Amino acid sequence: MNVSDLFAIIQSRRSIRQYQARPVSNNVLRRILDAARWAPSAHNVQPWRFAVVAGSEWRERLAVAMSEHLRADLAADGLPAGRIEQHVERAYRRVVDAPVVIMLCLSMADMPQYDEDHLQHAEWIMGVQSVAAAVQNLLLAAHVEGLGVCWRCAPLYCPDEIRDVLSLPEDWEVQGMLTLGYPAEEGASDRQSLEAKVLWY
Ligand SMILES: Cc1cc2nc3c(=O)[nH]c(=O)nc-3n(C[C@H](O)[C@H](O)[C@H](O)COP(=O)(O)O)c2cc1C
């Protein structure tokens, strides 16, 4: 492989939100999780944790818990009932229609601990950054495997419900989730120019 092959992989990956019903084998899932494992991490602590939710009963439980939480949130915001049900149905379908959901978590258990808030906060940021690096590895590996993936932030709004459904270990902080499967759509997105993002000195 050369640099242009790698660049082509990076550039052609897109978030994919619609999936075929075709199941994803455990071997493929293990390969993409293994790619995540090789990401850099602060202090090489490897604080990423993944909960792989492929069984349809588990996805159903997750979808119900997450969409019920959303219903309560939207009702508290005063949204009309019809609109609430549209959002809730979409949130529910997102989880049950994806062949696999991977819950993205951070464990601070092995990270250095400080009494000073600013130092502890910096460690937490390093932990979040390490999880994100692992997720990007996973996204690229999944793309090469022919899978489509979308990174989703919804779990950030209902971490307790997710922890309860999956009985996650105490130290696993829910950071987001991936929905994935073989693609049933082509993704589309663009990028702003390098000039808008980089200062050269
Ligand atoms: C931290 C993070 C959270 C995201 N959350 C969502 C989400 O909740 N729903 C969604 O449809 N896409 C989500 N995305 C995907 C972005 O919308 C997507 O990466 C962006 O629009 C660029 O498109 P591309 O991935 O196809 O290049 C998220 C991406 C990241 C990195």
The ligand as an ORCA input file, in Angstrom:
! r2SCAN-3c Opt
* xyz 0 1
  C     -18.657     13.072     17.203
  C     -19.583     12.887     16.028
  C     -20.948     12.823     16.235
  C     -21.828     12.621     15.186
  N     -23.160     12.500     15.428
  C     -24.007     12.257     14.411
  C     -25.392     12.042     14.678
  O     -25.841     12.067     15.824
  N     -26.198     11.787     13.631
  C     -25.730     11.720     12.352
  O     -26.519     11.466     11.440
  N     -24.417     11.911     12.061
  C     -23.551     12.169     13.070
  N     -22.213     12.312     12.821
  C     -21.712     12.190     11.442
  C     -21.431     13.578     10.819
  O     -22.659     14.213     10.545
  C     -20.604     13.369      9.559
  O     -19.363     12.780      9.888
  C     -20.332     14.700      8.827
  O     -21.531     15.260      8.369
  C     -19.389     14.521      7.638
  O     -19.912     13.549      6.759
  P     -19.088     12.238      6.350
  O     -18.822     11.455      7.601
  O     -20.012     11.491      5.409
  O     -17.839     12.671      5.673
  C     -21.318     12.519     13.855
  C     -19.926     12.579     13.651
  C     -19.072     12.750     14.712
  C     -17.586     12.774     14.469
*
